[in-house]
């Protein structure tokens, strides 16, 4: 394969990183932005995790982020739960013992009795209705995102008695179990939230989960403690500490120095630094998510469909996967995930092609006149987003596009941003598990104040069919129409599915959870254990 200048930049940067790793081996795993994990514990009583990113809020209803999902799975229970180690999607009772559709627009939910909150109070239907209805009503603007892809079809949750609710939907809901088993609709204690307020409860939530929050330094460090009155099987660890360690090198060093038991986001090119160490092991896989560029369709520069298509055609995704991810990442050729299976996975749809001549042709048609296009990136959030952007900018330069990389501590979408780095995970095993979260006609990206995605009337029509119809053939036809819109309008550029590993103490027994969103760290009973050395 012919290598681009961008690929050579990647190779040079990775070589430099490896040299630095060997220089810092043996040094403490600390850095200017994150803390160093404590050098105490290192056993089943205290489990220490070094993470690449941390959320600023622990209100799962208000934040649907890659950083947050590492935590929310362990500190929130949902009405329905997923078997995280089943080979296929399998739903199991959670806070609800049973659920059934009693008419086209009503689900009856029977709750588990005698479930305790972390403050000792008993959960009732009032708590569940409150947790759901505050999102449906969007009592806080931050609830827009979770509402848009999990509760948009729900009118309200009605209390019938202490252990019974009716969930009233706007349309018949074919994806009820998928939606109700997402950690972002976890249940909170109504009386506690109302007594301390939304902001305080977001920093110290009171839930029913196997771990309770004991300390949270927003965006930096989190400490959990096992909840001994948990209704289910008890958590395996007495204490868990999450610590922000943004740099890959520092996380690796923390693991080598036994300052952490478990570290996240180790890309393939760094695995060699841990090879041969009998005290450490890696558990990795291709992630069920894409790294993407979200393009602002309303920006004066990037509002041209031909220009957006040219940007996409000019990218050699396979070269990025090979040079940046050692060939373990999967280059995107379609905005799909094969894990939900055919016929909903349309195997013959390959609508993302690398074609330099076509890119030049589209660029000429676009009327582009050399305007500077920026790629905005949140520092330390997406592994190697900076290296990928350098390569992509070089590829764009080859067809005559002038682009620049801008890295910030935080990126807030606005009309001034042309392109920003983003990810598109699969939230549940259905095509709508990624389409609705990112590209719903009334979702975060398409509505004020962002308005970066502009769906057509036909797109909205086909979205409704794909989302709510239960006829497989009609759903497949609608999905094809949606992908056709994506191809013609290019509201995003899919790059690749990254391959990353968790690094851990050799005494940790762990498998990456299935049937849940990428980056979930499973710390519940049956998901992880720690044997004595």
C-alpha angles and dihedrals in degrees: 000000000000109000122223126223085252090060090052089052089052092050092049093048093049091049089053091049092052091051090052091050092057090048094053099040106127094025122115116274096240133121141177096266103036136040130250113250113248115266092223130090110026092169142086091281095061119028115191123201127188111203133191094223137015131200121244092219135043093203099111090193090061103044129048101180139138088240094051098048090063086068109024093067089064102041101041133059122206132208091248123028134200127232097242094200101043114115090226132033108290125174122205133183115277123165085338116070091195142357133189139172107246096179136356093280104027134076120189115214124195113199129218110255127237096018110162128216119219090260092057098255121128121249117240137174088270090067093050094046091048093050092051101037095051088060094043089051090041092226087176121039087230089069092070095091098050090042092052097058106022110027105021091109095050121095097187147319111244123203112228098171137332093291103025132076136172116217108207116204131197093224130011106287114224094174099052097130093046092052098042093051096057114110090226089074093052118149124254133190108266097203092050095049092047091049098050101025133242096283096052093042090052090061096044110020123191110215140147098254128126091256128049127204114250100168136008127183097191111251093351116062139002130190123197132186130202113262105225094194093058112143094227137043111324121257116261097232130059092207135014126191124193114195128187111239105162101183119079092218093054093050091051091049091049089054093046091049092048091243089124132034096200133022132186138221104028108166122210097258090060097050091088091066089065098038115115095022105124091199094061136058136181129223113190146157145163104284120239091236139077128231103225145171114239108212122207104233090191098053113109091237102041098036091098116096094207091054092049090049090049090053089054097044092051094061120096097208094179091056089054092049093047101044101033100035101029090248093296096106118083115239112227119246097158136015093251143102119224094207094083088061136220140339090030088046102068102212098190094054108106104154101152110082134172105229118152095186092049089048091054091049093051091046091054090051092049098066091232109170105191098281114166113255118199129210107206118203134184106232118248094359106102114038111248094352087137094053093045091050092052090054094045092049088053091051091050091049088058090064095041104268118138111215139163135197118231120188120194137172087243135009120210115191114244140152089265093063115088099183134003133186113251143154132234110205127186103246095187136000100275132080089252087059088083104016097058096046094052108020109029112140089236097033134114098280097045101046136066135318091024106034093169096136119061113196119196124230089254091051091053090050093050092044090058091053094047092047103043110019117099096198106103096208092052091047092051092050090050092048090053089053091050092051089048089055091049090051095048098041102031099206087170142015116229112209111177147310103260124225114223137164138212111229116211148165109280089241092063115100109205142150123190106257117249129212092031134092120284115269095031107143106208110217098156126109111290093019101079140003138181120216125202113264 
